[in-house]
Amino acid sequence: MHSIATIAPIVDQHAEDAAFLWLRRRREIDGPIFGETDIGRIDQRLEANLEGLMAAGKAGWESAQAHFADYAEPGELFVLGTVAMRWSDAKLVSSAIDAGASLGEAGISSLSAAIARTPRESLRPFVAQWLDTRDARLRCLGLSALWHHRVDPGPRLQDLVSHPDAAVRWRAIRLAGGLRRRDLLPVVLASLDGETAKERLAAAFAACLLGEARSAHPVIDKILVTETGQMEAAIEIRLLTTPPNAAKAWLQTRLGQPQLRVAATASLGLFGDSSVMPWLIEKMREPELVFAAGLAMRDLFEVDFNDTNLFTIDPADLGKAFESLNDSPLPVADRVASWWDEGRGGRGHRPFHSMRRLRLEALRAALAATDTPLADWRRTRRFPAWL
């Protein structure tokens, strides 16, 4: 790392903006609002700020350190980790990893994101060491590197899927499924009885990718009843791996269960059947279901609803009963009804693929193929921020 003349306020602005932009990207990367063009513009700006920190040399690293010292949050850790890993400096990488220990799982997630944005050659000196250590956090980071860069570690994965630490196991199991490692199917199926819901869901997803959806479905159904934090992901996997008619019947039953009603409503768009629109419009008039109904509608149409007036970011626009809602944007039922009744239904709009749609397409493609690794849908094209 070199020392060069820099302007401190500009370097600090790079560190601050990079943390903010990454947090925004993380919030939207798998969602229905932004498409790859939108994410690409964020990436362009994020990369410019990260490159500014790298160009600043020692001053860039010190600025990233100072921001994390002042705000020990995931965004600041992401910046610290990215700068350290791109420098490929063992001392700096160790410092960033140690800094993230106080954030627990959130710290591993932030450093995992830093790994995803670091070239393979910069990571090469570290990944084997991380995988071979006894430190569970480092093994998690090693598995994150393999996952983001889609690298098969060969026989080593056998030990990792049976590791004593649950956080290591679920990441290894996820990787086994994503890489289509059918030799590890017995361990994946055994992990359906894992000690944590995250491990069981990861095993269920991996089992589906490895052609064992029937074994996974009972586990997914149980997770839905017992683990509210995994509900949306569990429903999604269940529907994508169930024949259409059976999936519709399965979801219909969940729509009648109070604890699953919201998540089930949000999943209705996965079938691509727009005949459900009149029902969804009525649910948009209910505070409990308005946001979920809007999510379902976004799945139904390849329309950039950001270019319409069908959604609002101010819940008060929908009436007094909606004022306390925190989710947004929310569909305006009367406007949606007019749009639907006029026969637009996606016609007359330039096709738009949200990041959520890209993710679902990647999952469907992987489930349909038997030997193709799961594609990385999060890799986006980059566009100048001013376009």
C-alpha positions in Angstrom: 0.0 0.0 0.0 1.4 3.4 -1.0 1.1 6.9 0.5 0.1 9.6 -1.9 -1.1 13.2 -1.7 -4.9 13.2 -1.2 -7.7 15.5 -0.3 -9.1 14.1 3.0 -12.7 15.3 2.6 -12.9 13.7 -0.9 -11.5 10.4 0.4 -13.9 10.4 3.3 -16.8 11.1 0.9 -15.8 8.1 -1.1 -16.0 5.9 2.1 -19.3 7.3 3.1 -20.9 7.1 -0.3 -19.7 3.5 -0.9 -21.3 2.4 2.4 -24.6 4.1 1.5 -24.7 2.7 -2.0 -24.0 -0.8 -1.0 -26.8 -0.7 1.6 -29.1 0.5 -1.1 -28.0 -2.2 -3.5 -28.4 -4.9 -0.8 -32.0 -3.7 -0.1 -33.0 -3.9 -3.8 -30.8 -6.6 -5.3 -33.5 -9.4 -5.0 -36.5 -7.2 -5.0 -39.3 -6.3 -7.5 -38.7 -2.6 -7.8 -35.3 -2.3 -9.6 -34.2 -4.0 -12.8 -30.6 -4.8 -13.8 -30.3 -1.3 -15.4 -31.2 0.4 -12.1 -28.8 -1.9 -10.1 -26.2 -1.4 -12.8 -26.3 2.4 -12.2 -25.8 1.8 -8.5 -23.0 -0.5 -9.3 -21.3 2.1 -11.5 -21.4 4.7 -8.7 -20.4 2.2 -6.0 -17.4 1.0 -8.0 -16.3 4.6 -8.7 -16.2 5.3 -4.9 -14.4 2.0 -4.2 -11.9 2.8 -6.9 -11.4 6.2 -5.4 -10.5 4.6 -2.0 -8.1 2.3 -3.7 -6.5 5.1 -5.6 -6.0 7.0 -2.4 -3.8 4.2 -1.1 -3.0 4.4 2.7 -5.4 7.3 3.1 -8.2 5.3 1.6 -7.7 2.4 4.1 -7.4 4.8 7.0 -10.6 6.5 6.0 -12.4 3.2 5.8 -11.1 2.3 9.2 -12.1 5.6 10.7 -15.7 5.3 9.3 -16.0 1.9 10.8 -14.7 3.1 14.2 -17.3 5.8 14.2 -20.1 3.6 12.8 -19.6 -0.1 13.4 -22.3 -1.0 10.9 -22.6 -3.5 8.0 -22.1 -0.8 5.3 -18.9 0.5 6.8 -17.6 -3.1 7.3 -18.4 -3.9 3.7 -16.2 -0.9 2.6 -13.4 -1.9 5.0 -13.5 -5.5 3.8 -13.5 -4.6 0.1 -10.6 -2.3 0.4 -8.6 -4.8 2.4 -9.3 -7.8 0.1 -8.7 -5.8 -3.1 -5.3 -4.9 -1.7 -4.8 -8.6 -1.1 -2.9 -7.7 2.0 -3.0 -10.4 4.7 -2.6 -7.9 7.6 -5.4 -5.7 6.3 -7.7 -8.6 5.6 -7.2 -10.0 9.1 -7.9 -6.5 10.5 -11.2 -6.3 8.6 -12.3 -9.7 9.6 -11.5 -9.0 13.3 -13.4 -5.8 13.0 -16.5 -7.7 11.8 -16.5 -10.1 14.8 -18.6 -7.7 16.8 -21.4 -7.8 14.2 -22.0 -11.5 14.3 -23.8 -13.0 11.4 -24.3 -9.5 9.9 -20.6 -9.1 9.9 -20.1 -12.3 8.0 -22.8 -11.2 5.5 -21.0 -7.8 5.0 -17.6 -9.5 4.4 -19.3 -12.0 2.1 -20.5 -9.1 0.0 -17.0 -7.7 0.0 -15.7 -11.0 -1.3 -18.3 -11.0 -4.0 -16.9 -7.7 -5.4 -13.3 -8.8 -5.1 -11.5 -10.5 -8.1 -10.6 -14.1 -7.7 -6.9 -13.4 -8.0 -7.0 -11.1 -5.0 -8.8 -13.7 -2.9 -6.6 -16.6 -4.0 -4.0 -16.3 -1.1 -6.8 -16.5 1.5 -9.6 -18.9 0.6 -7.7 -22.2 1.1 -6.5 -20.9 4.5 -10.0 -19.9 5.5 -11.4 -23.3 4.5 -8.7 -25.2 6.4 -8.8 -23.3 9.7 -10.7 -24.3 12.8 -12.3 -20.9 13.0 -16.0 -21.2 11.9 -16.2 -17.6 10.9 -13.3 -18.0 8.5 -14.7 -21.1 7.1 -18.0 -19.3 6.4 -16.0 -16.6 4.5 -14.2 -19.3 2.5 -17.6 -20.9 1.6 -18.9 -17.4 0.6 -16.0 -17.0 -1.8 -16.7 -20.4 -3.4 -20.4 -19.5 -3.6 -20.0 -16.0 -5.1 -17.4 -17.1 -7.6 -19.0 -20.5 -8.3 -15.9 -22.6 -7.5 -16.1 -26.3 -6.6 -13.7 -27.2 -3.8 -13.8 -30.9 -4.7 -13.5 -33.5 -1.9 -13.1 -30.7 0.7 -16.8 -30.0 0.5 -17.6 -33.4 2.0 -16.1 -32.3 5.4 -17.7 -28.9 5.3 -21.3 -30.1 4.8 -20.8 -32.1 8.0 -19.0 -29.4 10.0 -20.0 -29.0 13.7 -21.0 -25.4 13.2 -24.5 -24.8 11.8 -23.5 -21.6 10.0 -20.7 -23.4 8.2 -23.0 -26.4 7.4 -25.8 -24.4 5.8 -23.4 -22.5 3.6 -21.7 -25.7 2.5 -25.1 -27.4 1.8 -26.2 -24.4 -0.2 -23.0 -24.6 -2.3 -23.5 -28.4 -2.8 -26.9 -27.7 -4.3 -25.8 -24.8 -6.4 -22.9 -26.8 -7.8 -25.2 -29.8 -8.4 -23.0 -32.1 -6.3 -25.1 -35.2 -6.3 -22.4 -37.2 -4.6 -23.3 -35.2 -1.5 -27.1 -35.9 -1.7 -27.1 -38.3 1.3 -25.6 -35.6 3.5 -28.0 -33.0 2.1 -31.0 -35.3 2.9 -29.7 -35.9 6.4 -29.5 -32.2 6.9 -33.2 -31.8 6.4 -33.3 -32.6 10.1 -30.7 -30.0 10.9 -30.6 -28.1 14.2 -31.6 -24.6 12.7 -34.3 -23.5 10.4 -31.8 -21.9 8.1 -29.9 -25.2 7.8 -33.1 -27.1 7.1 -34.3 -24.7 4.5 -30.9 -24.7 2.8 -31.0 -28.4 2.8 -34.5 -28.4 1.3 -33.4 -26.0 -1.4 -30.3 -28.1 -2.2 -32.4 -31.3 -2.3 -34.7 -29.7 -4.8 -31.8 -28.6 -7.0 -30.5 -32.2 -6.7 -33.8 -33.7 -7.9 -35.2 -34.7 -4.5 -38.1 -32.2 -4.1 -40.4 -34.9 -2.7 -38.1 -35.4 0.3 -37.8 -31.6 0.8 -41.5 -30.7 0.7 -42.5 -32.1 4.2 -39.6 -30.1 5.7 -40.7 -26.9 3.9 -44.3 -27.3 5.0 -43.1 -27.7 8.6 -40.9 -24.6 8.4 -43.9 -22.6 7.2 -45.7 -23.5 10.4 -42.9 -23.0 12.9 -40.5 -20.4 11.5 -42.0 -17.1 10.5 -38.7 -15.6 9.5 -38.2 -18.2 6.7 -41.8 -18.1 5.5 -41.5 -16.2 2.2 -38.4 -18.2 1.0 -40.1 -21.5 2.0 -43.3 -20.7 0.0 -41.3 -19.7 -3.0 -39.2 -22.9 -3.1 -42.4 -25.0 -2.5 -44.3 -23.4 -5.4 -41.3 -23.5 -7.8 -40.9 -27.2 -7.2 -44.5 -28.3 -7.3 -46.5 -29.1 -10.5 -48.7 -26.1 -11.3 -52.2 -27.5 -10.5 -50.9 -29.1 -7.2 -49.1 -25.8 -6.4 -52.3 -23.8 -6.8 -54.2 -26.1 -4.6 -51.4 -26.0 -2.0 -51.3 -22.2 -2.0 -55.1 -22.0 -1.8 -55.0 -23.8 1.5 -52.4 -21.4 2.9 -54.4 -18.4 1.9 -57.0 -19.5 4.5 -54.4 -19.7 7.3 -54.1 -16.4 9.2 -50.3 -16.8 9.9 -49.6 -17.5 6.2 -52.2 -15.3 4.5 -49.9 -12.4 3.8 -46.9 -14.4 2.5 -49.3 -16.6 0.4 -50.9 -13.5 -1.1 -47.5 -12.1 -2.1 -46.7 -15.4 -3.9 -49.7 -15.5 -6.1 -47.9 -13.8 -9.0 -45.5 -16.8 -9.3 -48.1 -18.6 -11.4 -48.2 -15.9 -14.1 -52.0 -16.1 -14.2 -53.4 -12.6 -14.6 -57.0 -13.8 -14.0 -56.3 -13.4 -10.3 -56.1 -9.6 -10.8 -59.7 -8.8 -9.7 -59.1 -10.7 -6.4 -55.8 -8.9 -5.9 -57.4 -5.5 -6.5 -59.9 -6.2 -3.7 -57.0 -7.2 -1.4 -55.4 -3.9 -2.1 -58.2 -2.3 -0.2 -57.2 -4.2 3.0 -54.4 -2.7 5.1 -53.1 -6.2 6.0 -52.8 -7.3 2.4 -52.2 -4.2 0.3 -48.4 -4.5 0.2 -48.5 -8.3 -0.5 -51.1 -7.8 -3.3 -48.8 -5.2 -4.9 -45.9 -7.6 -4.8 -48.0 -10.3 -6.5 -49.1 -7.8 -9.2 -45.4 -6.9 -9.9 -44.7 -10.6 -10.5 -47.5 -10.9 -13.0 -46.5 -8.2 -15.5 -43.2 -7.3 -17.2 -44.0 -3.6 -16.4 -41.9 -1.0 -14.7 -44.5 0.3 -12.4 -42.1 3.0 -11.3 -43.1 4.7 -14.6 -46.8 4.6 -13.7 -48.9 6.3 -11.0 -50.3 3.0 -9.7 -48.2 2.9 -6.6 -47.6 5.5 -3.8 -44.9 5.9 -1.2 -47.2 7.7 1.2 -49.6 5.2 3.0 -51.8 8.2 3.9 -52.8 8.4 0.3 -54.8 5.2 0.8 -56.9 6.5 3.7 -56.8 6.6 7.5 -56.7 2.9 7.9 -53.4 2.7 6.0 -51.5 5.5 7.7 -49.6 3.4 10.1 -48.2 1.1 7.5 -44.4 1.1 7.1 -44.1 -0.9 3.8 -43.9 1.0 0.5 -44.6 1.5 -2.3 -48.2 0.5 -2.0 -50.7 0.0 -4.8 -53.6 2.4 -5.1 -56.6 0.1 -5.7 -58.8 2.5 -7.6 -55.9 3.4 -10.0 -55.0 -0.3 -10.5 -58.6 -1.1 -11.1 -58.9 1.5 -13.8 -55.6 0.4 -15.4 -56.8 -3.2 -15.4 -60.3 -2.4 -16.7 -58.9 -0.3 -19.5 -57.3 -3.5 -20.8 -53.7 -2.4 -20.4 -52.5 -5.4 -18.4 -48.9 -4.9 -19.4 -49.6 -3.9 -23.0 -48.1 -0.7 -24.3 -45.2 -0.8 -21.9 -41.5 -1.6 -22.7 -40.7 -5.0 -21.2 -39.2 -4.7 -17.7 -37.5 -7.5 -15.8 -37.0 -6.8 -12.1 -34.2 -8.3 -10.2 -36.7 -10.5 -8.5 -37.8 -11.8 -11.9 -34.2 -12.4 -12.9 -33.7 -14.4 -9.7 -36.8 -16.5 -10.3 -35.8 -17.2 -13.9 -32.4 -18.3 -12.7 -34.0 -20.6 -10.1 -36.5 -22.0 -12.6 -33.7 -22.7 -15.1 -31.6 -24.5 -12.5 -34.6 -26.6 -11.4 -35.4 -27.5 -15.0 -31.8 -28.6 -15.7 -30.1 -31.5 -14.0 -26.4 -30.7 -14.3 -26.1 -26.9 -14.8 -24.8 -24.9 -11.9 -27.1 -22.3 -10.5 -26.5 -19.0 -12.3 -25.5 -15.9 -10.5 -28.4 -13.6 -11.2 -26.9 -10.8 -9.2 -24.2 -10.0 -11.8 -25.5 -7.0 -13.6 -24.6 -4.9 -16.6 -23.1 -1.5 -15.7 -24.5 1.8 -16.9 -23.2 5.3 -16.5 -24.9 6.9 -13.5 -26.1 9.9 -15.5 -28.1 7.9 -18.0 
